Amino acid sequence: MTSSTAPTPALHPATLAAHGGSSVADPYRDLAPPLHLSTTFERAADGSYPGGRVYSRDQSPAYDGVEQLLAQLEGGSQALLFASGMAAASAVLQALRPGDRVLAPQSLYWAWRNWLHEFCAHWGITLVEYANTDLAELEHQLNAAPTQLLWIETPANPTWEITDIAAAAALAKAAGARTVVDSTVATPVFTRPLELGADIVLHSATKALNGHSDVVAGALICARQDDFWQRIRRARSLGGAVLGPFEAWLLQRGLRTLFVRVRAAAANADQLAHFLASHPAVRAVRYPGLANDPGHAVARTQMHGGFGAMLSLQLAGGAEHAKAVAGRLRLFRQATSLGAVESLVEHRASVEGVGTRVPDDLLRVSVGIEAVEDLLADWAQALAE
Ligand SMILES: *Cc1c(COP(=O)(O)O)cnc(C)c1O
């Protein structure tokens, strides 16, 4: 408590993140948040719950600081943590009803695309795909039949197409549909979809939000706590796809360095993208930060301070050459996932397998926070042969 009567200035999200969403806890005045492991909470003699909690499936105190921080970082009304990004995404679909219609982009996270194709059919939900960047087609599809949900992923994995969130969300709103944005790759450091008109933001917190390749987690953040959001809440509390308290604690710790990590990784990615784009062994680089990238103009309007840490390249030597180059890299570890402090590379079509739309000569790169000269030197040696 201060005695000053001056209004508290609104703090920058980077400041809120550095403090990790925790308020100092009594009785010890811990600066790091305590780890609450209890699954159940005691009643008083009169049967009431003085702690305000009954059972930790949906009421873990371990979530409080993280959810509050995520809501602040996205400028939202409330956040919910889930056991994974996929659990968060499927909770949104569980809030729909049989007969509802969903528009999803052609390019999107592979496992989520598979989920949509499998489960929408089972549950009587109509799934229609649109080309990620084609607003005219999107408008046409939105108005072709009553639509409840528009799904956006931008930048879209693994080709990093950019969808104009403000324009697409306005079209959806006019057609009576809700907009959900998977903003895993952009992170709240660069893009705040709720401010652009989206209704819900999704994160695979497994990626940059945690950032250390040691937690699987997901999150949703809403603009408003309406009926649809309450159905999502129920999908979590009754469905039980909840995060463990230790994972929530690790995520809270990872979020403290979110802004420095993500900015450093994106600056490295920008330099690497420019280096690769001018290399004779490289046929094409996909990175929204490149001036000639098809998504660059829109990305400049909705990504602020960087274009993310993900890029893909296609090699002049074709698929077998791409796999060989991935094997020659030393610092870029061959592994799936993204958004962590260490750099990763993968031959994406091999990971996705049958039915993939990803070109066979494409390598997906997640850029970390290593010294950029080491990253550039690694690609130079791998491409030299
Ligand atoms: C990884 C990922 C997901 C799924 O998240 P999990 O935490 O692995 O379940 C969803 N969307 C995008 C863009 C992702 O990269």
The ligand as a Gaussian input file, in Angstrom:
#p B3LYP/6-31G(d) Opt

LIG

0 1
 C        1.623000     -27.365000     -31.008000
 C        0.495000     -26.615000     -31.560000
 C       -0.826000     -26.897000     -31.176000
 C       -1.170000     -28.034000     -30.248000
 O       -0.670000     -27.848000     -28.967000
 P       -0.251000     -29.041000     -27.962000
 O        0.148000     -28.307000     -26.752000
 O        0.865000     -29.805000     -28.631000
 O       -1.461000     -29.895000     -27.783000
 C       -1.841000     -26.102000     -31.695000
 N       -1.576000     -25.096000     -32.559000
 C       -0.327000     -24.810000     -32.963000
 C       -0.105000     -23.685000     -33.917000
 C        0.748000     -25.549000     -32.469000
 O        1.996000     -25.273000     -32.886000

